[in-house]
Amino acid sequence: MNGHFDIYGVYVPTLLLLLLGAYVVKSLLHNVLLRIGFYRFVWHPPLFNLALYLMVLGALFTLVPGL
């Protein structure tokens, strides 16, 4: 893989697609955790959300072959 996708003649970096995908997955996880009341046990929710986003991004980065 050369690091970009061709979408109708526009080259989009792979990392941009991974960033957007990680944001969508993190938002879904955030809603689930909020609904079950997990954030009552979290000391600093914005810091936890950042860490959750980075973990999801790292997982997506390792799952995509050829990067």
N, CA, C and O atoms as a Maestro MAE file, in Angstrom:
{
 s_m_m2io_version
 :::
 2.0.0
}

f_m_ct {
 s_m_title
 :::
 protein
 m_atom[268] {
  # First column is atom index #
  i_m_mmod_type
  r_m_x_coord
  r_m_y_coord
  r_m_z_coord
  i_m_residue_number
  s_m_chain_name
  s_m_pdb_residue_name
  s_m_pdb_atom_name
  i_m_atomic_number
  :::
  1 25 0.853 -1.179 0.000 1 A "MET " " N  " 7
  2 3 0.000 0.000 0.000 1 A "MET " " CA " 6
  3 2 0.892 1.234 0.000 1 A "MET " " C  " 6
  4 15 1.935 1.255 0.654 1 A "MET " " O  " 8
  5 25 0.484 2.247 -0.726 2 A "ASN " " N  " 7
  6 3 1.320 3.428 -0.851 2 A "ASN " " CA " 6
  7 2 0.867 4.595 0.028 2 A "ASN " " C  " 6
  8 15 1.382 5.701 -0.138 2 A "ASN " " O  " 8
  9 25 -0.041 4.403 0.923 3 A "GLY " " N  " 7
  10 3 -0.389 5.427 1.896 3 A "GLY " " CA " 6
  11 2 -1.557 6.320 1.522 3 A "GLY " " C  " 6
  12 15 -1.840 7.279 2.240 3 A "GLY " " O  " 8
  13 25 -2.248 6.035 0.418 4 A "HIS " " N  " 7
  14 3 -3.404 6.854 0.065 4 A "HIS " " CA " 6
  15 2 -4.418 6.029 -0.729 4 A "HIS " " C  " 6
  16 15 -4.087 5.005 -1.327 4 A "HIS " " O  " 8
  17 25 -5.647 6.504 -0.715 5 A "PHE " " N  " 7
  18 3 -6.736 5.904 -1.489 5 A "PHE " " CA " 6
  19 2 -7.138 6.874 -2.583 5 A "PHE " " C  " 6
  20 15 -7.120 8.089 -2.389 5 A "PHE " " O  " 8
  21 25 -7.496 6.334 -3.718 6 A "ASP " " N  " 7
  22 3 -7.972 7.142 -4.829 6 A "ASP " " CA " 6
  23 2 -9.498 7.092 -4.838 6 A "ASP " " C  " 6
  24 15 -10.089 6.057 -5.144 6 A "ASP " " O  " 8
  25 25 -10.133 8.216 -4.500 7 A "ILE " " N  " 7
  26 3 -11.586 8.300 -4.491 7 A "ILE " " CA " 6
  27 2 -12.000 9.286 -5.576 7 A "ILE " " C  " 6
  28 15 -11.934 10.500 -5.387 7 A "ILE " " O  " 8
  29 25 -12.425 8.751 -6.704 8 A "TYR " " N  " 7
  30 3 -12.838 9.557 -7.872 8 A "TYR " " CA " 6
  31 2 -11.780 10.576 -8.263 8 A "TYR " " C  " 6
  32 15 -12.102 11.731 -8.546 8 A "TYR " " O  " 8
  33 25 -10.528 10.159 -8.282 9 A "GLY " " N  " 7
  34 3 -9.447 11.030 -8.712 9 A "GLY " " CA " 6
  35 2 -8.861 11.897 -7.619 9 A "GLY " " C  " 6
  36 15 -7.903 12.630 -7.864 9 A "GLY " " O  " 8
  37 25 -9.405 11.835 -6.437 10 A "VAL " " N  " 7
  38 3 -8.883 12.609 -5.309 10 A "VAL " " CA " 6
  39 2 -8.138 11.648 -4.394 10 A "VAL " " C  " 6
  40 15 -8.704 10.663 -3.918 10 A "VAL " " O  " 8
  41 25 -6.868 11.942 -4.153 11 A "TYR " " N  " 7
  42 3 -6.070 11.089 -3.292 11 A "TYR " " CA " 6
  43 2 -6.272 11.494 -1.840 11 A "TYR " " C  " 6
  44 15 -6.007 12.631 -1.450 11 A "TYR " " O  " 8
  45 25 -6.751 10.533 -1.045 12 A "VAL " " N  " 7
  46 3 -7.036 10.755 0.368 12 A "VAL " " CA " 6
  47 2 -6.047 9.925 1.172 12 A "VAL " " C  " 6
  48 15 -5.929 8.721 0.946 12 A "VAL " " O  " 8
  49 25 -5.329 10.552 2.114 13 A "PRO " " N  " 7
  50 3 -4.379 9.776 2.918 13 A "PRO " " CA " 6
  51 2 -5.091 8.710 3.747 13 A "PRO " " C  " 6
  52 15 -6.198 8.918 4.243 13 A "PRO " " O  " 8
  53 25 -4.434 7.577 3.880 14 A "THR " " N  " 7
  54 3 -4.998 6.479 4.660 14 A "THR " " CA " 6
  55 2 -5.190 6.884 6.111 14 A "THR " " C  " 6
  56 15 -6.172 6.493 6.743 14 A "THR " " O  " 8
  57 25 -4.265 7.659 6.637 15 A "LEU " " N  " 7
  58 3 -4.362 8.081 8.029 15 A "LEU " " CA " 6
  59 2 -5.610 8.929 8.266 15 A "LEU " " C  " 6
  60 15 -6.210 8.844 9.337 15 A "LEU " " O  " 8
  61 25 -6.011 9.740 7.297 16 A "LEU " " N  " 7
  62 3 -7.225 10.535 7.445 16 A "LEU " " CA " 6
  63 2 -8.459 9.641 7.568 16 A "LEU " " C  " 6
  64 15 -9.346 9.902 8.381 16 A "LEU " " O  " 8
  65 25 -8.506 8.594 6.761 17 A "LEU " " N  " 7
  66 3 -9.635 7.661 6.857 17 A "LEU " " CA " 6
  67 2 -9.621 6.917 8.184 17 A "LEU " " C  " 6
  68 15 -10.676 6.654 8.761 17 A "LEU " " O  " 8
  69 25 -8.427 6.576 8.670 18 A "LEU " " N  " 7
  70 3 -8.332 5.912 9.966 18 A "LEU " " CA " 6
  71 2 -8.750 6.852 11.097 18 A "LEU " " C  " 6
  72 15 -9.398 6.422 12.052 18 A "LEU " " O  " 8
  73 25 -8.385 8.125 10.996 19 A "LEU " " N  " 7
  74 3 -8.783 9.106 12.009 19 A "LEU " " CA " 6
  75 2 -10.303 9.246 12.062 19 A "LEU " " C  " 6
  76 15 -10.890 9.287 13.143 19 A "LEU " " O  " 8
  77 25 -10.931 9.320 10.905 20 A "LEU " " N  " 7
  78 3 -12.388 9.432 10.863 20 A "LEU " " CA " 6
  79 2 -13.073 8.164 11.373 20 A "LEU " " C  " 6
  80 15 -14.067 8.236 12.095 20 A "LEU " " O  " 8
  81 25 -12.539 7.015 10.995 21 A "GLY " " N  " 7
  82 3 -13.104 5.759 11.475 21 A "GLY " " CA " 6
  83 2 -12.958 5.610 12.981 21 A "GLY " " C  " 6
  84 15 -13.870 5.129 13.652 21 A "GLY " " O  " 8
  85 25 -11.808 6.025 13.514 22 A "ALA " " N  " 7
  86 3 -11.593 5.952 14.961 22 A "ALA " " CA " 6
  87 2 -12.543 6.889 15.690 22 A "ALA " " C  " 6
  88 15 -13.015 6.564 16.780 22 A "ALA " " O  " 8
  89 25 -12.829 8.047 15.106 23 A "TYR " " N  " 7
  90 3 -13.764 8.982 15.735 23 A "TYR " " CA " 6
  91 2 -15.171 8.400 15.798 23 A "TYR " " C  " 6
  92 15 -15.872 8.559 16.797 23 A "TYR " " O  " 8
  93 25 -15.576 7.729 14.733 24 A "VAL " " N  " 7
  94 3 -16.918 7.127 14.706 24 A "VAL " " CA " 6
  95 2 -17.015 6.007 15.734 24 A "VAL " " C  " 6
  96 15 -17.999 5.922 16.470 24 A "VAL " " O  " 8
  97 25 -16.005 5.154 15.789 25 A "VAL " " N  " 7
  98 3 -16.022 4.042 16.748 25 A "VAL " " CA " 6
  99 2 -15.965 4.572 18.171 25 A "VAL " " C  " 6
  100 15 -16.660 4.061 19.049 25 A "VAL " " O  " 8
  101 25 -15.134 5.605 18.414 26 A "LYS " " N  " 7
  102 3 -15.032 6.189 19.751 26 A "LYS " " CA " 6
  103 2 -16.344 6.824 20.169 26 A "LYS " " C  " 6
  104 15 -16.723 6.737 21.337 26 A "LYS " " O  " 8
  105 25 -17.041 7.456 19.250 27 A "SER " " N  " 7
  106 3 -18.333 8.061 19.568 27 A "SER " " CA " 6
  107 2 -19.368 7.006 19.941 27 A "SER " " C  " 6
  108 15 -20.157 7.203 20.865 27 A "SER " " O  " 8
  109 25 -19.363 5.894 19.226 28 A "LEU " " N  " 7
  110 3 -20.281 4.808 19.564 28 A "LEU " " CA " 6
  111 2 -19.952 4.221 20.934 28 A "LEU " " C  " 6
  112 15 -20.853 3.967 21.734 28 A "LEU " " O  " 8
  113 25 -18.666 4.004 21.206 29 A "LEU " " N  " 7
  114 3 -18.263 3.492 22.517 29 A "LEU " " CA " 6
  115 2 -18.607 4.477 23.624 29 A "LEU " " C  " 6
  116 15 -19.033 4.075 24.707 29 A "LEU " " O  " 8
  117 25 -18.425 5.758 23.358 30 A "HIS " " N  " 7
  118 3 -18.746 6.792 24.345 30 A "HIS " " CA " 6
  119 2 -20.234 6.749 24.701 30 A "HIS " " C  " 6
  120 15 -20.596 6.829 25.875 30 A "HIS " " O  " 8
  121 25 -21.086 6.625 23.696 31 A "ASN " " N  " 7
  122 3 -22.526 6.559 23.953 31 A "ASN " " CA " 6
  123 2 -22.914 5.314 24.741 31 A "ASN " " C  " 6
  124 15 -23.772 5.379 25.622 31 A "ASN " " O  " 8
  125 25 -22.290 4.188 24.432 32 A "VAL " " N  " 7
  126 3 -22.578 2.960 25.166 32 A "VAL " " CA " 6
  127 2 -22.117 3.091 26.616 32 A "VAL " " C  " 6
  128 15 -22.855 2.737 27.536 32 A "VAL " " O  " 8
  129 25 -20.896 3.600 26.826 33 A "LEU " " N  " 7
  130 3 -20.375 3.751 28.179 33 A "LEU " " CA " 6
  131 2 -21.174 4.778 28.974 33 A "LEU " " C  " 6
  132 15 -21.353 4.622 30.181 33 A "LEU " " O  " 8
  133 25 -21.649 5.812 28.317 34 A "LEU " " N  " 7
  134 3 -22.472 6.814 28.985 34 A "LEU " " CA " 6
  135 2 -23.817 6.221 29.402 34 A "LEU " " C  " 6
  136 15 -24.327 6.519 30.482 34 A "LEU " " O  " 8
  137 25 -24.378 5.387 28.546 35 A "ARG " " N  " 7
  138 3 -25.680 4.789 28.833 35 A "ARG " " CA " 6
  139 2 -25.633 3.802 29.995 35 A "ARG " " C  " 6
  140 15 -26.582 3.713 30.774 35 A "ARG " " O  " 8
  141 25 -24.532 3.061 30.114 36 A "ILE " " N  " 7
  142 3 -24.450 2.081 31.202 36 A "ILE " " CA " 6
  143 2 -23.914 2.689 32.488 36 A "ILE " " C  " 6
  144 15 -23.837 1.997 33.504 36 A "ILE " " O  " 8
  145 25 -23.542 3.970 32.473 37 A "GLY " " N  " 7
  146 3 -23.101 4.646 33.689 37 A "GLY " " CA " 6
  147 2 -21.643 4.445 34.034 37 A "GLY " " C  " 6
  148 15 -21.264 4.585 35.197 37 A "GLY " " O  " 8
  149 25 -20.826 4.125 33.067 38 A "PHE " " N  " 7
  150 3 -19.406 3.885 33.320 38 A "PHE " " CA " 6
  151 2 -18.671 5.149 33.750 38 A "PHE " " C  " 6
  152 15 -17.702 5.075 34.505 38 A "PHE " " O  " 8
  153 25 -19.121 6.300 33.279 39 A "TYR " " N  " 7
  154 3 -18.410 7.550 33.547 39 A "TYR " " CA " 6
  155 2 -18.521 8.003 35.001 39 A "TYR " " C  " 6
  156 15 -17.867 8.971 35.392 39 A "TYR " " O  " 8
  157 25 -19.326 7.332 35.798 40 A "ARG " " N  " 7
  158 3 -19.355 7.635 37.238 40 A "ARG " " CA " 6
  159 2 -18.048 7.236 37.901 40 A "ARG " " C  " 6
  160 15 -17.679 7.797 38.933 40 A "ARG " " O  " 8
  161 25 -17.339 6.261 37.313 41 A "PHE " " N  " 7
  162 3 -16.094 5.753 37.883 41 A "PHE " " CA " 6
  163 2 -14.852 6.379 37.253 41 A "PHE " " C  " 6
  164 15 -13.731 6.042 37.635 41 A "PHE " " O  " 8
  165 25 -15.037 7.272 36.307 42 A "VAL " " N  " 7
  166 3 -13.910 7.888 35.601 42 A "VAL " " CA " 6
  167 2 -13.581 9.219 36.260 42 A "VAL " " C  " 6
  168 15 -14.461 10.049 36.489 42 A "VAL " " O  " 8
  169 25 -12.295 9.411 36.563 43 A "TRP " " N  " 7
  170 3 -11.862 10.616 37.262 43 A "TRP " " CA " 6
  171 2 -11.922 11.849 36.361 43 A "TRP " " C  " 6
  172 15 -12.402 12.901 36.786 43 A "TRP " " O  " 8
  173 25 -11.442 11.731 35.125 44 A "HIS " " N  " 7
  174 3 -11.356 12.875 34.211 44 A "HIS " " CA " 6
  175 2 -11.908 12.436 32.850 44 A "HIS " " C  " 6
  176 15 -11.152 11.926 32.023 44 A "HIS " " O  " 8
  177 25 -13.209 12.624 32.602 45 A "PRO " " N  " 7
  178 3 -13.819 12.114 31.367 45 A "PRO " " CA " 6
  179 2 -13.168 12.603 30.056 45 A "PRO " " C  " 6
  180 15 -13.008 11.793 29.142 45 A "PRO " " O  " 8
  181 25 -12.785 13.888 29.920 46 A "PRO " " N  " 7
  182 3 -12.141 14.267 28.654 46 A "PRO " " CA " 6
  183 2 -10.805 13.555 28.416 46 A "PRO " " C  " 6
  184 15 -10.476 13.212 27.280 46 A "PRO " " O  " 8
  185 25 -10.052 13.339 29.466 47 A "LEU " " N  " 7
  186 3 -8.791 12.620 29.334 47 A "LEU " " CA " 6
  187 2 -9.040 11.154 28.994 47 A "LEU " " C  " 6
  188 15 -8.310 10.559 28.201 47 A "LEU " " O  " 8
  189 25 -10.068 10.583 29.594 48 A "PHE " " N  " 7
  190 3 -10.444 9.206 29.273 48 A "PHE " " CA " 6
  191 2 -10.886 9.103 27.817 48 A "PHE " " C  " 6
  192 15 -10.533 8.141 27.135 48 A "PHE " " O  " 8
  193 25 -11.652 10.079 27.332 49 A "ASN " " N  " 7
  194 3 -12.099 10.055 25.934 49 A "ASN " " CA " 6
  195 2 -10.925 10.160 24.971 49 A "ASN " " C  " 6
  196 15 -10.921 9.508 23.927 49 A "ASN " " O  " 8
  197 25 -9.926 10.978 25.311 50 A "LEU " " N  " 7
  198 3 -8.731 11.076 24.476 50 A "LEU " " CA " 6
  199 2 -7.992 9.748 24.440 50 A "LEU " " C  " 6
  200 15 -7.570 9.298 23.375 50 A "LEU " " O  " 8
  201 25 -7.832 9.118 25.601 51 A "ALA " " N  " 7
  202 3 -7.155 7.827 25.660 51 A "ALA " " CA " 6
  203 2 -7.938 6.766 24.894 51 A "ALA " " C  " 6
  204 15 -7.345 5.935 24.205 51 A "ALA " " O  " 8
  205 25 -9.254 6.788 25.007 52 A "LEU " " N  " 7
  206 3 -10.094 5.841 24.277 52 A "LEU " " CA " 6
  207 2 -9.936 6.037 22.770 52 A "LEU " " C  " 6
  208 15 -9.842 5.066 22.020 52 A "LEU " " O  " 8
  209 25 -9.906 7.282 22.337 53 A "TYR " " N  " 7
  210 3 -9.724 7.591 20.914 53 A "TYR " " CA " 6
  211 2 -8.368 7.083 20.415 53 A "TYR " " C  " 6
  212 15 -8.283 6.499 19.335 53 A "TYR " " O  " 8
  213 25 -7.324 7.304 21.191 54 A "LEU " " N  " 7
  214 3 -5.994 6.859 20.775 54 A "LEU " " CA " 6
  215 2 -5.885 5.340 20.756 54 A "LEU " " C  " 6
  216 15 -5.197 4.780 19.902 54 A "LEU " " O  " 8
  217 25 -6.552 4.673 21.681 55 A "MET " " N  " 7
  218 3 -6.533 3.205 21.666 55 A "MET " " CA " 6
  219 2 -7.279 2.667 20.457 55 A "MET " " C  " 6
  220 15 -6.827 1.708 19.833 55 A "MET " " O  " 8
  221 25 -8.410 3.264 20.117 56 A "VAL " " N  " 7
  222 3 -9.165 2.826 18.945 56 A "VAL " " CA " 6
  223 2 -8.367 3.105 17.673 56 A "VAL " " C  " 6
  224 15 -8.337 2.276 16.764 56 A "VAL " " O  " 8
  225 25 -7.724 4.267 17.607 57 A "LEU " " N  " 7
  226 3 -6.903 4.597 16.437 57 A "LEU " " CA " 6
  227 2 -5.737 3.631 16.310 57 A "LEU " " C  " 6
  228 15 -5.421 3.190 15.205 57 A "LEU " " O  " 8
  229 25 -5.099 3.297 17.408 58 A "GLY " " N  " 7
  230 3 -4.004 2.327 17.367 58 A "GLY " " CA " 6
  231 2 -4.473 0.954 16.927 58 A "GLY " " C  " 6
  232 15 -3.783 0.268 16.173 58 A "GLY " " O  " 8
  233 25 -5.645 0.553 17.396 59 A "ALA " " N  " 7
  234 3 -6.184 -0.747 16.989 59 A "ALA " " CA " 6
  235 2 -6.500 -0.763 15.497 59 A "ALA " " C  " 6
  236 15 -6.195 -1.737 14.808 59 A "ALA " " O  " 8
  237 25 -7.105 0.300 14.999 60 A "LEU " " N  " 7
  238 3 -7.396 0.369 13.559 60 A "LEU " " CA " 6
  239 2 -6.111 0.406 12.734 60 A "LEU " " C  " 6
  240 15 -6.044 -0.187 11.658 60 A "LEU " " O  " 8
  241 25 -5.096 1.098 13.237 61 A "PHE " " N  " 7
  242 3 -3.839 1.201 12.520 61 A "PHE " " CA " 6
  243 2 -3.161 -0.160 12.416 61 A "PHE " " C  " 6
  244 15 -2.563 -0.477 11.388 61 A "PHE " " O  " 8
  245 25 -3.249 -0.967 13.470 62 A "THR " " N  " 7
  246 3 -2.635 -2.290 13.408 62 A "THR " " CA " 6
  247 2 -3.461 -3.277 12.591 62 A "THR " " C  " 6
  248 15 -2.911 -4.240 12.058 62 A "THR " " O  " 8
  249 25 -4.775 -3.056 12.482 63 A "LEU " " N  " 7
  250 3 -5.613 -3.974 11.734 63 A "LEU " " CA " 6
  251 2 -5.553 -3.752 10.229 63 A "LEU " " C  " 6
  252 15 -5.825 -4.675 9.462 63 A "LEU " " O  " 8
  253 25 -5.201 -2.538 9.790 64 A "VAL " " N  " 7
  254 3 -5.124 -2.255 8.357 64 A "VAL " " CA " 6
  255 2 -3.785 -2.758 7.843 64 A "VAL " " C  " 6
  256 15 -2.738 -2.304 8.304 64 A "VAL " " O  " 8
  257 25 -3.803 -3.686 6.898 65 A "PRO " " N  " 7
  258 3 -2.537 -4.253 6.413 65 A "PRO " " CA " 6
  259 2 -1.794 -3.282 5.488 65 A "PRO " " C  " 6
  260 15 -2.405 -2.485 4.775 65 A "PRO " " O  " 8
  261 25 -0.492 -3.370 5.518 66 A "GLY " " N  " 7
  262 3 0.328 -2.631 4.589 66 A "GLY " " CA " 6
  263 2 0.686 -1.218 4.988 66 A "GLY " " C  " 6
  264 15 1.233 -0.480 4.169 66 A "GLY " " O  " 8
  265 25 0.403 -0.813 6.206 67 A "LEU " " N  " 7
  266 3 0.778 0.543 6.616 67 A "LEU " " CA " 6
  267 2 2.083 0.540 7.360 67 A "LEU " " C  " 6
  268 15 2.555 1.595 7.783 67 A "LEU " " O  " 8
  :::
 }
 m_bond[267] {
  # First column is bond index #
  i_m_from
  i_m_to
  i_m_order
  :::
  1 1 2 1
  2 2 3 1
  3 3 4 2
  4 3 5 1
  5 5 6 1
  6 6 7 1
  7 7 8 2
  8 7 9 1
  9 9 10 1
  10 10 11 1
  11 11 12 2
  12 11 13 1
  13 13 14 1
  14 14 15 1
  15 15 16 2
  16 15 17 1
  17 17 18 1
  18 18 19 1
  19 19 20 2
  20 19 21 1
  21 21 22 1
  22 22 23 1
  23 23 24 2
  24 23 25 1
  25 25 26 1
  26 26 27 1
  27 27 28 2
  28 27 29 1
  29 29 30 1
  30 30 31 1
  31 31 32 2
  32 31 33 1
  33 33 34 1
  34 34 35 1
  35 35 36 2
  36 35 37 1
  37 37 38 1
  38 38 39 1
  39 39 40 2
  40 39 41 1
  41 41 42 1
  42 42 43 1
  43 43 44 2
  44 43 45 1
  45 45 46 1
  46 46 47 1
  47 47 48 2
  48 47 49 1
  49 49 50 1
  50 50 51 1
  51 51 52 2
  52 51 53 1
  53 53 54 1
  54 54 55 1
  55 55 56 2
  56 55 57 1
  57 57 58 1
  58 58 59 1
  59 59 60 2
  60 59 61 1
  61 61 62 1
  62 62 63 1
  63 63 64 2
  64 63 65 1
  65 65 66 1
  66 66 67 1
  67 67 68 2
  68 67 69 1
  69 69 70 1
  70 70 71 1
  71 71 72 2
  72 71 73 1
  73 73 74 1
  74 74 75 1
  75 75 76 2
  76 75 77 1
  77 77 78 1
  78 78 79 1
  79 79 80 2
  80 79 81 1
  81 81 82 1
  82 82 83 1
  83 83 84 2
  84 83 85 1
  85 85 86 1
  86 86 87 1
  87 87 88 2
  88 87 89 1
  89 89 90 1
  90 90 91 1
  91 91 92 2
  92 91 93 1
  93 93 94 1
  94 94 95 1
  95 95 96 2
  96 95 97 1
  97 97 98 1
  98 98 99 1
  99 99 100 2
  100 99 101 1
  101 101 102 1
  102 102 103 1
  103 103 104 2
  104 103 105 1
  105 105 106 1
  106 106 107 1
  107 107 108 2
  108 107 109 1
  109 109 110 1
  110 110 111 1
  111 111 112 2
  112 111 113 1
  113 113 114 1
  114 114 115 1
  115 115 116 2
  116 115 117 1
  117 117 118 1
  118 118 119 1
  119 119 120 2
  120 119 121 1
  121 121 122 1
  122 122 123 1
  123 123 124 2
  124 123 125 1
  125 125 126 1
  126 126 127 1
  127 127 128 2
  128 127 129 1
  129 129 130 1
  130 130 131 1
  131 131 132 2
  132 131 133 1
  133 133 134 1
  134 134 135 1
  135 135 136 2
  136 135 137 1
  137 137 138 1
  138 138 139 1
  139 139 140 2
  140 139 141 1
  141 141 142 1
  142 142 143 1
  143 143 144 2
  144 143 145 1
  145 145 146 1
  146 146 147 1
  147 147 148 2
  148 147 149 1
  149 149 150 1
  150 150 151 1
  151 151 152 2
  152 151 153 1
  153 153 154 1
  154 154 155 1
  155 155 156 2
  156 155 157 1
  157 157 158 1
  158 158 159 1
  159 159 160 2
  160 159 161 1
  161 161 162 1
  162 162 163 1
  163 163 164 2
  164 163 165 1
  165 165 166 1
  166 166 167 1
  167 167 168 2
  168 167 169 1
  169 169 170 1
  170 170 171 1
  171 171 172 2
  172 171 173 1
  173 173 174 1
  174 174 175 1
  175 175 176 2
  176 175 177 1
  177 177 178 1
  178 178 179 1
  179 179 180 2
  180 179 181 1
  181 181 182 1
  182 182 183 1
  183 183 184 2
  184 183 185 1
  185 185 186 1
  186 186 187 1
  187 187 188 2
  188 187 189 1
  189 189 190 1
  190 190 191 1
  191 191 192 2
  192 191 193 1
  193 193 194 1
  194 194 195 1
  195 195 196 2
  196 195 197 1
  197 197 198 1
  198 198 199 1
  199 199 200 2
  200 199 201 1
  201 201 202 1
  202 202 203 1
  203 203 204 2
  204 203 205 1
  205 205 206 1
  206 206 207 1
  207 207 208 2
  208 207 209 1
  209 209 210 1
  210 210 211 1
  211 211 212 2
  212 211 213 1
  213 213 214 1
  214 214 215 1
  215 215 216 2
  216 215 217 1
  217 217 218 1
  218 218 219 1
  219 219 220 2
  220 219 221 1
  221 221 222 1
  222 222 223 1
  223 223 224 2
  224 223 225 1
  225 225 226 1
  226 226 227 1
  227 227 228 2
  228 227 229 1
  229 229 230 1
  230 230 231 1
  231 231 232 2
  232 231 233 1
  233 233 234 1
  234 234 235 1
  235 235 236 2
  236 235 237 1
  237 237 238 1
  238 238 239 1
  239 239 240 2
  240 239 241 1
  241 241 242 1
  242 242 243 1
  243 243 244 2
  244 243 245 1
  245 245 246 1
  246 246 247 1
  247 247 248 2
  248 247 249 1
  249 249 250 1
  250 250 251 1
  251 251 252 2
  252 251 253 1
  253 253 254 1
  254 254 255 1
  255 255 256 2
  256 255 257 1
  257 257 258 1
  258 258 259 1
  259 259 260 2
  260 259 261 1
  261 261 262 1
  262 262 263 1
  263 263 264 2
  264 263 265 1
  265 265 266 1
  266 266 267 1
  267 267 268 2
  :::
 }
}
